[in-house]
Amino acid sequence: MDLKDVRDKLNTINKIVDEHLDFLLEVRQDEEVYKDDINDIGKMASDVLSALSKHSDLLHALSGDEKELWTCEKCGESTFETDYEYLVHPKLHLGCAVEKELA
């Protein structure tokens, strides 16, 4: 699976979770108004679980060999535990890329 496929799947999951979380936050703010919506909330939870199971290939534990692929090209440190917001791609920390551009 290439990086584009992973990003597409993560974006799909993120969109579904965001849509449902917005509604659930509204429910928490005014539970009395939404008492009758329990079935809808259950359906939303099922949708989220369905999306996660549909893309379960992203949720498996990585082997040691796979983790070795997550090594920064610039600094040589692991990128595996780095949040994706701080990566340019799996093999380059954002900070390392910025340092490279400034140098």
MOTAZI-V262598 format. One record per residue. N is the residue number from 1. RES is the residue in one letter. OMEGA is omega in radians with two decimals (none if undefined). NEAR is the number of other ideal C-beta (glycine too) atoms within 12 Angstrom. D_LAST is the distance of its C-alpha to the last C-alpha in whole Angstrom. Layout:
BEGIN
n-><N/N>
res-><RES/RES>
omega-><OMEGA/OMEGA>
near-><NEAR/NEAR>
d_last-><D_LAST/D_LAST>
END
This chain:
BEGIN
n-><1/2/3/4/5/6/7/8/9/10/11/12/13/14/15/16/17/18/19/20/21/22/23/24/25/26/27/28/29/30/31/32/33/34/35/36/37/38/39/40/41/42/43/44/45/46/47/48/49/50/51/52/53/54/55/56/57/58/59/60/61/62/63/64/65/66/67/68/69/70/71/72/73/74/75/76/77/78/79/80/81/82/83/84/85/86/87/88/89/90/91/92/93/94/95/96/97/98/99/100/101/102/103>
res-><M/D/L/K/D/V/R/D/K/L/N/T/I/N/K/I/V/D/E/H/L/D/F/L/L/E/V/R/Q/D/E/E/V/Y/K/D/D/I/N/D/I/G/K/M/A/S/D/V/L/S/A/L/S/K/H/S/D/L/L/H/A/L/S/G/D/E/K/E/L/W/T/C/E/K/C/G/E/S/T/F/E/T/D/Y/E/Y/L/V/H/P/K/L/H/L/G/C/A/V/E/K/E/L/A>
omega-><-3.12/-3.06/3.14/3.12/3.14/3.14/3.12/-3.13/3.12/3.10/3.09/3.13/-3.12/-3.13/-3.12/-3.14/3.14/-3.14/-3.09/3.12/3.10/3.13/-3.12/3.07/3.07/-3.14/-3.14/-3.10/-3.10/-3.03/-3.12/-3.12/-3.03/-3.11/-3.09/-3.08/-3.12/3.13/3.11/3.13/3.09/3.11/3.11/3.11/3.10/3.11/3.13/3.13/3.11/3.13/3.13/-3.14/3.11/-3.13/-3.07/3.11/3.10/-3.00/-3.12/3.11/-3.13/3.08/3.11/3.13/3.13/3.14/3.13/3.11/-3.10/3.13/-3.10/3.13/-3.06/-3.03/3.11/3.13/-3.12/3.02/-3.02/-3.09/-3.10/3.08/-3.05/3.09/-3.10/3.10/2.98/3.00/-3.02/-3.10/3.14/3.03/3.08/3.13/3.11/3.11/3.13/3.12/-3.14/3.14/-3.10/-3.09/none>
near-><15/10/18/11/14/20/19/16/23/23/18/22/27/21/17/25/23/17/18/27/19/15/23/23/15/18/23/14/12/13/15/10/11/19/12/11/18/14/12/18/23/15/15/26/21/16/23/26/19/18/26/22/14/16/25/14/16/23/16/10/11/17/11/11/9/15/15/15/18/26/24/27/19/22/18/14/18/20/29/22/16/23/10/22/11/18/28/23/24/27/23/27/30/21/20/25/21/14/15/16/12/8/8>
d_last-><33/30/27/29/32/31/29/33/35/33/33/37/37/35/37/40/40/38/42/44/42/42/46/47/45/48/50/49/50/53/55/58/57/56/59/60/56/56/57/54/52/53/52/49/48/50/47/44/46/46/43/41/44/43/40/41/39/36/37/38/37/34/35/33/32/31/29/27/26/24/21/17/16/13/14/18/19/22/21/25/26/23/24/24/22/19/19/17/20/22/19/16/15/14/12/11/10/9/6/5/6/4/0>
END
